[in-house]
Amino acid sequence: MKAADRLGTGVAFGGISRPPRSERGRAKAQAEGSIPDYEIQRIPLARVALCPMNPRRYYGTEEQREKLGQSLARKQTTACVAVTRDAYLALWPSHESLIGEQTEFVLMNGERRHRSASLVGLDVLDFVVRDDLATSQADFMDYLMAENEDREDFNIIERAMGLEQLLAACGGNAAEVARRRGRDRSWVGNQILLLTLPSAIQDRLASGEMAERYGRRLARAYKDDKALTADDLLALEEQLKEEERAKRIAQRNALQMLSADNIPTPAERSAAEAVPQTVVLSADNTVPETVARDTSIAAGPTAAAPATLSADNTGQPAVPQGRVPAESDPAVGSPASRPAGTPGPLPRQVPATDPAPALTADQLVRALGETAEEQAATLHAGLDTDGLLALVDALHALV
């Protein structure tokens, strides 16, 4: 059996199997509008050139490509995408020698399938021809990037190369590249900047040995100092890793110090929330405004005013506001008439008219407690675990 006959005929796009049209029949159907220009065609691989503008460089191991080729021999479920030779050369006339004189199409999508099919001896594959994707260099490159970006084996450096080519196709307009890729301009610039790194560093990024965040930091450092060698940059990578480790340890230690025995369990927290809170009176025996407001709302307009407590929290009859109780006031009683042990009259309550002076940063911290442990406990009493961690991160960022 010929290799071409081993190509899986399967069904394509809609599940309807049909015999191939003749070239004359296809041209007539397209002219009548009964089929689109990109109907599936079975095209010999020898007539299809690989795309010189494809930023992708890695297509899997030979074993992986052979496995894919054998799968294509059984059934091809997705057609490759190509443009005609004329449509491609209208965009890049200087590439005529790159695509060869005998080819009639240039591949846009499916290079891994093309290479895998060739590896196992297949002669043909299913294609759709989409000259409508080659209306401009920018549209062509945008399509290539869209096809490649979501692939697992499309590495960081290949993506940067594609963005650089798209930038050139957009006339150097980074804002247009960002719009097309749904990113911001800074992201585009940081990606392309990776291509300035020494090849040894680029290889580590492409293989996944180096994280992209380190690559961006190294690229900025290299931009500022071109005298840096690959070894210098690798040493900087280790320094960045050590700084991250130190930060994580500091955060973990801070959390342990703040939590210790002060973090209630979920059951304890629920039990505490279920217990009604006791109103704490201020130093001048006045009920806090928020408590008074909540009490009046809950009790209604006819609710009786709560009794005012004295400094030692013993009940006393209410004294009209603004009047200083005299020693002979019947509401208070004279010293002679008060039973032994009964507290004296309440002090005059003078409403504050001037706002309290603002605390300095040092005074504010000291108000939390004298020691770091006391301050941490005070903070934790008003914060849950998530809030506490957020505070630690914010403080660490300020240091």
BELNOR-V108827 format. One line per field, one symbol per residue. burial: + if it has 16 or more other ideal C-beta (glycine too) atoms within 10 Angstrom, else -. A space follows every 50 residues. Layout:
burial: ???
This chain:
burial: -----++----+-------------------------++++++-+--++- +-++++--+-----+--++--++--+--+++++-+-+++-++------+- --++++++++++++++++-+-+++++++++--++--++-++++++-++-- ---++++++++++++++-++---+-+++-++-----++-+++++--++-- ++-+++---+---++++++--+-----+-+--++-++--+---------- ---+---+----------------------+-----+------------- -------+-+-----+--+-----+------++-----------++---- ------------------------+++-++-------+---+-------
